Amino acid sequence: SKDLKGAMETLIEQKRQKLSTVEKLDEHMDFASQLIFAQNRGDLTAENVNQCVLEMMIAAPDTLSVTLFFMLILIAEHPTVEEEMMREIETVVGKHELHS
């Protein structure tokens, strides 16, 4: 946990440095950037920012797996939607085999 926290602090500091050198902020305004700017305004502490980013990193795999599970169940329960999705995939990708 200490190693992960230290790594997260390093990444946030790298992000902070990058934000200080970019010319167009709108291209770099993700959630971590918003947190950093909130800290700069005094709305959050450095610990708040670190904790938020850490929790996002830890929680993401769980929430993603649950979301994907329910999405697949819903697709299985609605075959016409599945057919439409497959047609759209074929339109975009063609008949090529999909790779991960």
N, C-alpha and C positions, 0 to 999 in steps of 0.2 A: 504494500500500500504506500509506503514511504517512497519507494522507487518510482511508482506510477505518479504520485503527487509531484515529485521533483521533475519528472519528464514533462508533465503537464505544464508546470511553471516555466520550464525552458521553452516549450512550444508557444505559450502565450507571450513570453518576452520576445520571441522571434517574430510573432505576428505584430506585436506592438512596434517593433523596429521597422517592419515592412510598411505598416500604416503611416509611419512618420516620414517615409520617403516617397510615397506614391503621389502622382500628380492628380489623378482622377479617383476620388474616393468611391464614387458610385459603383465602380467595377469591383470593389473589394468590401462592400458592406454586407457581410454575412453576420450570423448571430454572435460569433466571438468578437467581431469588430464592434458591434453594438454594445456588448458588455464592456469592452475596453474603453469606449467613449463615455459610457455611463460612469466608469471609474474616474476618468479624466475630469468629468463634471462634478465629481464628489457624491454621486448618487449611490455608488457601490464602493466597497473596499477591495483591495487586491485579493483578499481571502474569498470574498463573495464571487469574484470573477473566476478564480481558480476552482472553487467548489462547483459553480454552475457548469463550467466546461468539463470537469471531471465527471460529474453526474450524467452529462449528455453522452460522454464516451462509454460509460459503464452501462447506462440504461438502453442505449440504442440496440444492441443485439437482441435483448428480450422483447422490446416493443416491436422491432422489425419482424421477428419470427412469429409473434402473435398476429400481427397485421397480415403477413403473408398467408398464414394458416387460414384465417377467416376469408381472405380474398379467394383462395383456392376453393374453399367450401362453397362460397357464393357462385363462383364460376361453374362448379360442378352441378349446382342446383339449377342453373339457368343455361341449358345447352344452346339456346339461340344466341345468347351473349357470347358464349365460347366460340361459336361459329363465326360471329362477326369479328371477334378478336383475331381469330386465325386468318380470316380474309384480309384484315388490315395488316397483319404481320407479313403475309405473302405479298401484299401490295408494296410495302416498304422494302422488305428484304429480298423478295423474289423467291425463287425455288431453291435458293442456296441453303445448305445445312447450317443451322444455328450453332454457334460455339459460345461457351461461357468465357 
